[in-house]
Amino acid sequence: MAIVGIGVDVVDLVRFSGVVDRSPGIIDRLFTKAEQTSAEGHQLPLVSLAGRFAVKEAVAKALGAPVGMQWHDCEVSNGGAPKISVHGSVAKVADAQGVTKWHVSLSHDGPVAIAYVIAEKV
C-alpha cells in the first residue's frame, strides 16, 4: 500500500455563489445530473455543490493537476460518507499512476467547504 498523491481544496461559499449567480450554466458544466441531486431526487443546496467541487479540485491535485481532465469524469456520490468515482480522462490519469483506491474527507463550516483526497496504490 502506497500513497500516490494527496490533494486539498477550500471553496469560499460566497465566491462560489457569486460565480453560480453570474453563470448558472456552470452547475451543468461542473457536475453530472446525479451529483446535482440528493438520493431522494431533490436539488442539492449550493453548500453541498461547493463541497463536491472542492473534492474534484482535490482529486486533480492528488493526481498532479494534469491537463485535460474533464469535470464530469470525477463524480462525488450522494448521501452518507462521500465516495469518488472516476472514469474517462480522470480514470486514464489515475490508472497510469497506479491509483486503485480513493480516500475522501469533506466538511462545511461557516463560509467554507473543504475537501481532502488521498489517492492510493494498493
N, C-alpha and C positions, 0 to 999 in steps of 0.2 A: 504494500500500500504506500503510495507516494502522492504528495500534493503537487499538482501540475501548475496551479495558479490560484491566487486569491484576489477577489475584487470587492470593492466597497463603493457605494454611491449614496449621496444625500440629495434629496429633492426638496427644494423650498416650495411649500404648498401655495403661497401667494403668487410666486413667479409662475409655477405650473398652471395655476388657474388663469392667470393673465394670458398665457400662451393659448390655452384652450378657448378662452373668450374671443381672442383675436382670430384664431384659426380653428374653428370647431372640427374641421375635417381631419385634424391631426390625430384625433382619437382613432379613427379608422386606419390611419397610416401606421400608428404605433402598436395597436392591439387587435388581435383577432376578435371575432364576434363572441367567442366563448370567454375570452378574457374580460370583455366589457360587461358581462352579466354574472350575477350570483348563481349559485347552484339551483336556486328557486326560479331563475329566469328574470330577476329584477336588474335594472341598470345599476352598476356599482357607483358608489359615491366617488367624487374626484380624489379624495384622500386615498382610497384603495387603488385607483388607477396610478396615482403618483408613486405609490409603493411598488406597484408592478413595473413601472418604468425604471425605478431605482434598481430592481432585480435585473432587468435587461441590461442596463448600463454596467452593473457589477459583473454579469456574465461576460460581457465584452472585455472588461478589464482583466478578468481572470484568464482570458484567452490571449491576452496581449494586445487587445484592441485592433485586430486585423481588419484591413479594408475589405469592404464588400459584404459584410454581414447584414442580413435583412431582419428588420424588427419582428416580422411575423414568424421567423424561423426559431424564435425563442419564446415559448409560451409559459406563463405562470398559471398554475392550476387554481381552481375555485375552492373555497372552503377549507377549514382545518389548517394544518401546517402547510405552508407554501411548498410547491413542488415545481421543478423546472423540467420542461420537455423541449428537446431540441430536434430540429430537422433541417433539411436544406443546407443553406450556407453556414449556419452555426454548427450543425452536426458535422459538416465536412471539416471545419477547423478543429472541432473537439476531437473527432476521430483521428486526425493527423497528429494530434498531440497526445493521443492515448487516453483521453478522458473517458472514464467508464461510470463515474458516479458524481452527482452534484449534491452539495450541502448548501442550504439557504436559510438565512435568518432575516426577517423583515419586521420593522417596527415603525409605528407612527407616534409622534409626541409633539404636541403644540404645533408649531409651524413647519415641521419637517417630517419626511419619511426617509428611512434609511434601510439599506439592504447590504448584507454581507453574503458573498458567494465563495465557496471553495470548490474548485474543480479537482477531482481526484482520479488517480490511476490505480485500480485495484489489481 
